[in-house]
Amino acid sequence: MLCAALIGTAHWYELRGEREEAMSRLGTVVAGLADQIPAHHAPLLLEKYGTPGLLIKNTQDARYYVLHEQLRKAAQRNALESPVLLVTRDEQGRAVIVATSEERPRFREALPDAEPILARYDTGGRQITAQNDLLAVEPLIDPQLEEVTAAVVAHESAFGAEAAAWAALWRNIGIALALFAAAGIVLFRSVGRWVQRNEADALALASRQLDITDSIAYAGKIQRALVPPASAYDELFDGAFIIDRPKDLVSGDFHWCHRIGPEACFVAAADCTGHGLPGAMMAAIGCSLLNEIVPANADKDPAELLTLINTRLVASLHQHGQKRGAGDGMDIALCRIDRHQREILFAGAFRPLYWLHNGQLTVINGDRKPVGGAHHEPERSFTCHKLAYSPGDRIYLFSDGYVDQFGGPERKRFMSARLHQLIEAHRAEPMPRQAQLLEQAFLEWKGAEEQVDDVSMLGLAV
């Protein structure tokens, strides 16, 4: 566009320059002839040959021959394609030819479309006519009579005068197209190479992404193999549900259970540092530690087990001596449930236990310290809570992803109080129905917002 604008502007200026030059040349021609031609020759010729057709040859009259030669030489010298005329005004006010530079005389021939000539007959001048002709008129003034006896007229087509400008325009367009073609070939080849490299990089990236996705999917498969299936809880309790909504393909949250007798078992819900693949790796470590430590220390209460797990996790991740605020760990709620004694032992690391007892929901908070990590002292002790439950009681263990989710009309967190109200409102519903209602409430609250963290919740009818 810039190139076209520059070429167009240059062409406009060149057209104007060619017109001005042609007009100047025509003005010089008629002015020079007006100085050479005797002003009284035109009236004498008109008086001698009173009607058209009487003067048929250039050599028929000496005066006409002199006029013709002067006009012819001027037209030839200036390479004018249109004839130079000597024009006068007859008795009817028409413009008629007296002499011409052409080989055939046109004596007393009336000029068509002579208004521009008549308008400048007495004063002379130059103009562009409606027919796009360049016109120059110079009057012949008889010094004795002090009146205009005739006028020298030279005209030329504007298209002919502008031929050089049009030729320059096409030349410039050709040069521009050649330059653009050369640049296009260079760009096409360089861009083509860039596109090929980009496509190769994109294919390689897609292949690597597919490998990573497959690896993460396989990691998810391994993770699902580590955590117990839903059927394990159905064998141990009168009712149970699991809500598991990872933020990514794999999760840093997990639930866990281990049977230690016909009527006794351990259950847990843990939230490991991070989400996605880093969180899943931490979850695998945490789950493996539970599988290793709890069966070997089944006689210990949940608080003692959390202390053992913390010691092993700090040692496994080499977190001794690190600055506070560094290191990874997990928040966990761990329960020992004895259905024969109707007793629950609970210990928590930053995670609570929700206990629905006789229709009343009670929140038992865990200790404000994690398992693992360098946020606290390496040697940690936890509090064990002992609960005597009744038939029909229910407990809920969950990660913080549910209550920390942003959403709602004001884009706020869901908050624990809203979960508290939700569980109380549906306390009479069967456990599978409660899971549907809790998950529906979560999705409605989240709406179009992005899920902020992994979500895991375990509900048990003890």
C-alpha positions, 0 to 999 in steps of 0.5 A: 500500500505504501509503495502504491501510494508513493507511485501514485503520488509520483505519477500525479506530480509527473502528470502535472509537470508534463501538462505544465511543460506542454502548455508552456511549449504551446504558449511559446509556439503561439507567442512566437508566431504572433510576433512573426505573422503580420496582423493585416494578412488575415483581413486581406485574405478574407477580403480577397477570397470572400467565400469558402472553397476559393483557396484550394492550394497552399501555393495559390496565394503568396500571402497564404503560402507565407502564413502556411509555411510559418505555421508548418515550420512551427508545428514541425519544429515543436513536434506538434501532432495537431495542426497550428491554426490562424483563426479569425472571427467572422461577421456572425461571430463564428471562429473560422480558419484563415490558415493552417499548418496542414497540407490542405487549406481549410480557408473560411472553414468554421471550427466546431466547439470553438467556445474556448477559442472565442473566449480567449480570442481578444486576450489570449491565454492557455487552458485545458478544454472539456475534451481534455485538450491543451489549448493556447491562444495568442491574438494578432493586434493590428497596430494601426487599427488597434484591434484584434484581426486574428489569433494563433491557436495551438492545441494538443491532446492531454493524453499525448502530452502525458504519454511520458508520465504514463510510460513512467508510471508503467515503468515504475509499476513494473519495477515495483512488481519485479522488486516485490516478486524478488522479495516474495520469492526470498520471503516465500523460500525463507518463510517456507523453511521457517514453516517447515522448521515450525511444523517439525518443532510442532510435531516434535512438541506434540510427540513429547506432549503425547509422551508426557500425557501418556506418562501422566495417564499411566501415573494416574493408573498407578495412583488409582491402584495404590488407593483402595476401591470404593468396594473396600468401604462398602465391605466395612461400613453400612454406607459410604461415598467417595468424591474424587475430582483431580484438578489435572489428570492426577491428584495430590489428594487421596483416600485410604483404608486398611482393615485390622480386624473383623470389626476394626479398620483405619481410614484416612483422607490426605491432601499432599503439597501441590497438585498435578504430577508433583502432588501425585508423587507426594501422594504416592509417597504418603500412601506407601508410608501408610501401607507400610507403617500402619499395618506394622503398628496397628496397636498404636492410636492415630496420633502416634501413627502420624508421628511415625509417618512424619518422622519417616517422611522428613527422613525420606525427603531429607528435610532435616536442617532445612529452613522453615517454610521449605519442603513438602508434606501432607495434611491428613485426617486419620481415624481408627474405627472399632465397630465392635466397641463403637469407638472412633480414634481421630488425629488430624494434621491441618484436617478436621473430622466432621461427625454427624451424631444424633442429627447434630454435626460436630467439627473436630479439628486436627492439630495445626501442623502438617505431616512432613515439611520444614514448617515446624520442628522435625519431631512432632506430636499430635492429639488423639480424639476419642469419640463414642458413636451411635448406630446411624452416625456418619463421619466425613473426611476431606481435603481443602479443595472443596471449601477453597473453591472460588465461585458463586455470584460474588466469586468467593470461596465456598467456605467450611460453614457452607459445607457444614450447612449442606451436610446438615441439610441432607443428613437424612439422605443415603450416602450415594445420594449425599455424594450426588448432592455435594458434587452438584453443589460444588459444580454449581458454585464453581460455574465457569471458574477454574477448579483451584485445587484437587478435591477429595471427600470420603463419607462413611456411615459408621 
